[in-house]
Amino acid sequence: MDAAILALGEYKALEPLNSRFPSPMMPLVDRPFIQHVVEHIVARGVQDVHFFLNHLPERIEAHFGDGERWGCRFHYHLVRDTSVLGRMLRSVAFSEGRLLLASGDRLPVMREGDDGLFAAQGAVAATCHGDWTGWASLDAALLAQCPDTDKPGALDTWVEGIVTTDKRIEVEHCLDMRSFAAMMDAHARALSKAVPGMMFSAREAHPGVWISRNVRLHPAARLIPPVYIGEDCRVESGVSLGPGAVVGARSIIDARTVAENTVVFPGTYVGEALELQDVIIDRNCLINVRLESGATVTDSFILGAASGVRVGDSLARLAERVVALVLLLVLWPLSLGALLLAAARGGGWRTLNAVRTPAEQNPASWATFRMGYIAFSDNANPWSGGRLSRVCGWFVPGLVRVILGNLSLVGMPVRDRKALVALDKGWRSLCLSSKTGLITEAEVAGAGDKRDLQYTADAFYSARTGFRHDLRLFFQYLLGAGRTLPVSAPMHDDLSNTTMEKD
């Protein structure tokens, strides 16, 4: 038997998370949801698995590879246009015999030992409360009748039409990743052991309490079952987790935080003394499940990424501001001299409204701050001339914003609203999900005004961001301060007006 997993993976209901996850890659307790699907299929003898992908397909392919880990053969099909899904299903050469049609973001909960979907003959479908779950077993030859899916629900209508009433397997529950409420319900059922055959990688230290390896759990922390803590996590003093709390791998829960019915995605920092209930957290993105809406928290002391060292740690942030203050005290005479020189050439002090990141995808919610710099002529930008000119005209004045907490020393390029809107969707998501800094990967690498090099530099920084990488860029920038390199990406497209009015 072959399996065709439909993992198209983008729903408006998951909008705050769509830029980072296709819906099948949303975590369910300790692993991506689609991995539970694959393990369910493989355990029943399927050898060839075909994935039909649309949104962020590289995430799924990179996770599974060729299938050798599961003793199977995995095949990937990119569905650029979802309206031709039916045509693609008809064109794939599945093996003769039966085909399992499965969903990458839904998993019907079968009774233990019930393999009717895999063993029955004819066209068989799993339904939940009368609705098709996305799972069906049928003769591969039937796919020749599969219609085009240019109309919403065309595939569902076709499956329901070929499956007779007596061939429908009704299940009580179906795990679902297509909405936040369904995602939270899936976690609750998994933690309550209501999904037969589902196993976690962590050990059950006490009934209903799973703790993975290398977890630093403070003795004063309180765990209320059911609760799951992933590997390499830190749970600080006074924290209360549960009931219904899941903490993904490599996450940090800071002191005195209370989390109930809360899912924390891997690699997330949760700040001190927070009260969390019925929420999903992915780094700086906070989802209120009851309201089915999300928001981006821009203060990394509250929520952020826990990559490398402890992001949001007060000591690290304080150290960064101290370094910025020391540099400003040492270098301010250079900027003063540069300002006098610029004034003599017809330039002078300029400001723009820089967008503060991390930020939400919706431009209406973007917060801005005034960023000052020195223009060395009337129409010049901060990157004119050599690196030394940019240090005097841009870096040193920007240290004030680092001290005030608006910027980091190292991060993504500073951009205004117009420049961010002009970026490609994926590129804009990278910028909005990362911190902004005076020193950038593109500046150090000399990406110049070539958009492909700028994007490569930004994408590389987004993947490597962390204390060690930031420190390396910082010293590379200082050591190359006097060199002349191609100018970096402009803050905004229209350089004829370098001063922007406040929105």
N, C-alpha and C positions, 0 to 999 in steps of 0.2 A: 504493500500500500504506500502510495505517495501522499504527501500533505502539501496543501497550498495555504500559506498563512497570509491573510490580507492585513498588512501593517502600514496603511497609508498615513495615519498618525498625526493629523492636525484638526483640532476642533476649536471653534470660537469660544466655547465654554472654558477652555484651558488657556486663554489668551496670555495671561502674564507669564506662563511657563513655556509657551510654544516656541520661543526663540532658542531655548536650550534643550528641550526634550520633544521628540515625537511621543505621542501618547503611549505606544507600547513600551517605551523606555522609562516611563515613570516608575519609580521604585515601589515595590510591594514588600514591605518589611526589610529583607536583607538582599534583594536582588531585583533587577528590572523585571517588570511584569511579564514581558514576552519570554523571559527565561523560564518562568513557571509554566507558560504555555508549551514551550519546546520540551521541557522535562516531562510534562504530562503526555505529550505525543510520543516521545522517544521511548518512554517506559512501556508503551503498548505496541512496540515493534516496528514503528515507522522508520524507514532507512533513508529515504530521500525527502528533503524538505525544501520547498520552493517559497521564498519570501517575495511578496509583491510590495514594493516600497515607493513612497512618494516624498514625504516630508523628512528632511535630515536623514537620508538613507545611509550615509556613511557611519552614523552612530550605531546603527543596528549591525551593519556588515563588520565594522571593526570589533564589535563585542563578540560576535559568534565565529567569525572566520570561516574556514572551509567545513566546519562540523566535525573535525577529527576528534576534538575533545569529547564529543558525545557519541563517537563511533558511527557517525552518519555522514551523508553528503548533503551539503547546503548549497542551494542555488539562489541567485539574487536577480530580480527583474525590476528595473526602474520604470515606474508608471509616471511619466512626465505629465500626462493629462488623465485625470481620474475618469473622464468620460469614456475612455477607450479600455477600461479595465476588462470588460467582457470580451473584447476582441483579443486582448493579451492572454486571457485564460484559455480561449479557444486555440491560440497559436502555440502554446507551450506543449512540448511532447512529453506528457506524463506517461508513466509506465502503464501497460495494460492492466486491467483489473479495477480495483476500487480506488477512489480518491477521497481523502479527508479534506474538506473545505473548512478552514478554521480562521478565527479572528485573532489578531495580535494584541487587542486591548480588551477582550472579553473572554472569560473562562467559566463555562457552566460547571456548577458544583454537583458532580455525580455522587450517588451513594456508593460507599465502598464496595468494590467488587463488581460494580455495574459497568460493563464494557459494551453495552448494547450498541452504542454509536459506532464501534469499531468492528463488531461481529455480525451485525444484521445485514440482510440482503436488500437490494433495491435502494430507493432513495429514502434516507432516514435523516431527520433533523432534530436537534435539541432545542426545546422552547422553554421559556420561563414566563409564567403567567400568560401564556398564549402567544407571546412574541418570540420571533426567531432570535437566537443568541449569537448568530454568526457562525455556528458550527453545524456541519452536515456531512453525511457520508453518502456517496453516490458512485455509480459506475462512471469511470473516466470518459466513456463514450458519450455520456449525457452532456458533457461540456460543449459538444458541437451545437447544442440548442441554447447555450447561454447567450442572453441578449446583450446588446450594448448598454452601457450604464450611464447614458447621457441624461437620463431623468432620475431624480432622487428616489431611492428605494426600489430601483428596477431589479437589482439583484435579489433583494429580499422577496419581492413579489414573485420572481421566477422560481426561487427555491420553495416558497410556500405553495406555489401552484403545482409543482411536480411531486411534492411529498403528501401522501394521503394521510388522513387523520390517524389511522392506526399505526402509522410509521413515525409518529411524533413522540419523542421522549421528553416528557415534562420534568423539569428540574425545579427544585424549590428556590434555589438562589443562583445568581450568575454574577461572578466578580467582574467589575467594570471599571475602566480607567478613563471614561469619556467625560466625566464631570467630577468636580471636587467632592460633592456629597457621596457619589458612588465610590470614589477613591478612598474616602474615609471609612465607608462601610466595608470595603474590601479588607482594609487593615484590621478593623474590629473583628471580622469573621476569622481572619487568619490567626489573630492573637487568641481568640476563644477556641481554637482548634476545631472549627466547624468546617474545615476544608480537608477531606480525607486525602491522605498521601502527601500533604504539604509538610515539608521539613525545613527547619532553619539551620543555618551554619553555626549558630551560637549554641552553647550548652544551657540547659535549663537548670540554673543554680537553685531555684526554689520553684514550686508550682506556679506557673504563670510569669516567671521572671527569667528572661534569657539574657545572658551576658557573654559577649564575644571575647576573643583573646585581646590582650594588651589594653584593657580598659582601666583607666585610673579613676576609681570610685572613692570619693571622700567618705570617711566613716560617718560623717554627719549628714550624708545624703539619704533621702527616704525614697524607697521604691514601692509603689502600690500596684499589685498585679491587676491586669496583665501589662507588662512593660518589656520592651526589647531595646537593648543597647548594642550597637554595632561595634566592630573592631576599631582599635586605636582612638577611642573616644575618651574625653575627660569630663567628669561630672564633679562639680565643685561643692564646697560646704554649703549646707542649708538648702540644697536643691530638693524638690519634691517632684518625682516623675510618676505619672499614672493616676488613675487607671487609664488604659488605652493610649499609652505614650510609646512612640517609636523614634529612636534616635539613630540616624544613619551613620555609617562608618566615617571616621576621621572628623567627628563633630565635637564641639565644645559647648557645654551648658554651664554658664557662669553662676556664681554664688547667689543663693536665695531665690532662684527662679522656680516658679511653680508651673508645671505643664500637665494638663489633663486633656485626654482625647486630642492629642497633638502629634503630628508627623513632622519630623525634622529630616530633611533630605541630607544625603551625605555631604561632608565638607562644609558644614554650616556652623557659624559662631552665633550663639544666643547669649545676649548680654545679661547683666546682673539685675536681680530683683524684678523680673518680668512675671506677669500673671497671664498665662496662655491657656486658652480653652477653645476647642473646636477650630483649630487653625492648622494650616500646612505651611511650612517654612522652607524655602530654598534660598540659602545665602541671605541676600537682603530683600527677598520677595516674601511678603506676608499675605497669605490667603485666608480670608474669613469664610469658612465653609458654610455657615448658616446664611450668609449674605451672597454666597457664590461670587465673590469679587476679590480682587487682589490689589495690593499697593506696594510700592517700593520704598523701603526705609533707607534714607540717604546717610544716616548717622551710623558708622560702622561700630560705634560703642554699643549700639542696641542690637543690630543684626548685621551679619556680613559673612565673608568667606573665611574658613579656617584652614587655609593652605599654608604649608610650610610651618612658620611660627604662628603664634596666636594672633590672628588678625583682629584688630579692635582692642588689643591689649593696651591698657592705659599707659603702661610704662614705655612701650614701643612708640606710641604716638607722642608722648611727652619728649622722648629722646629725639624724635624727628623735628619737633618744634625747637628744641634746644640747639640742634645742629643748624637749623635755619637761622636762628637768632645770632649764633656765633658767626656764621658766614655773612650775615647782613652787617654786623658790626665791623667786620674786617674789610668788606668789599664796597661799602656805601660810598667811599670817596670816588671810586671808579665810575659809579653811576652818576654822581653829582657832576663830575667832569664831562661825562658823556651827554648829560642833559644840557650843559652850557654849550658844548660843541654842536649838538643837534639844533639848539635855538639859533645859533649863528648861521646854520645852513638852511633855515626855514622850516625845520622840523620842530620837535618838542614833545611834550607829554600827551599821550593819547590813552583812551580807555575803551573797553568793549564790555558787553554783557556776556560773560562766559557761562555756559550751562554747567551746573554742578552735577557731578555723577558720583555714584550710581544713581540712575533715575529710571522712571517708568518709560514705557514705549510711547505713551501718549504725549505729544509735545505740549498740550495744554497744562500738564502737571509739572513741567520742568521748572526748577528753581534756578535763578541766575545770580551772579555776583559781579561787581565791577572789577575788572582786571586792568591794571595800569601798566604801560610800557613806554619806552622812548623810541620815537620814530626819528631817524637821522636826516630825513628830508620831508617835504610836504606830503608826498604820496608813498613814502617808504613803509615797509612792514617790519616787524621785530626781527626778522631773520635776514635782513639785508646785510651784505658784507660777510666778513669772516666770523668764526666762532666767537672770537673775543668781543666783537661788536654785539653779538646776540647775548653773550653773558652779561655785558654792561646794560644793554637796553631791555632785555627780557627777563633773564634769570634773576638778577639781583633785585629788581623791583618786585618780582613775583614772590620773593622770599617772605614779604609781608603777608601775603595770602596763605602761605604755609603756616606761619606763626599763628594766624587767626583761625586756622583749621579749615579753610575753604579748598585748599589744594594739598597734594602730597608732593614730596620732592621728586618722586619717580611715578610715572603712570602713563595713561593715554594722553594724546595731545589735547591741549585746551582748544575747544571749539565753541562757537556761538550757535544760536538756534538755527540760523540760515544754513550754516555749514553742515550741521547734523542732519537736517531734513534732506539735504542734497545727497547724502551718502546712500549707497545701496542698503536694502533692508537688513541683510546679514551683517554688513559692516557697522551699520548704526546700532544694531543690537549688541555687538561686541563693545562698542564705545560706551553705551549706556549701562552695561552691566559691570564695567570696570571703573576704577578710580581714575581721576585726572591728576596729572603731575607736570611739573616744570621740565623734567628730563624725560625724554621718551625714547623708545626703541628706535623709532624712525630717525630721530635726531642723531643718536649715537652711530647708527648704521649708515647715515648719509643718504637716506632714501630720496631726498630732493623733492621735486614736484611730480614725480612719476607715481601715478595712482596705484599701479599694481605693486610697486615696492612699498608704498605706504600701507596698503592693505596687508601685505605679507608681514610687515613689521608689527602692525597692530595685532594681527592674529597670533603671531608668535608670542608677543608679550602677554596676551590674554591667556594663552596656554601655559606660560612659564611663570606667571606672576607669583611672587613670594619674596620673603626677606632677602634671601641670598641673591636672587636674580636682580632685585632692586639695588642691592648694595654694589653688585658688579657694574651695573649701568651708571650708578652714581660716580664711582671712581673712574670709569672710562670717560665719562663726560668731563670731569675735572682735569684729567690728564690731557685731554685733547682740547682744552679751552682755547688755545691760541691758534689752532689749525683752521684753515679755510675749507669748508665742505659745501656741497650743494645745499641750497636753502631747503628747509623743511616745508611740510605741507602748510598752506595758509590756513589761518583761523576761519576765514570766511571768503567766499568767492569774489566779492566785490571789494577790491583793495583801494578803490578810489575814495571810499568813505570809511576810514579806519576807526572813527568814533561812532559808536552806536548808542542810540537813546535807550533808556530803560523801558522794558516792555510794560 
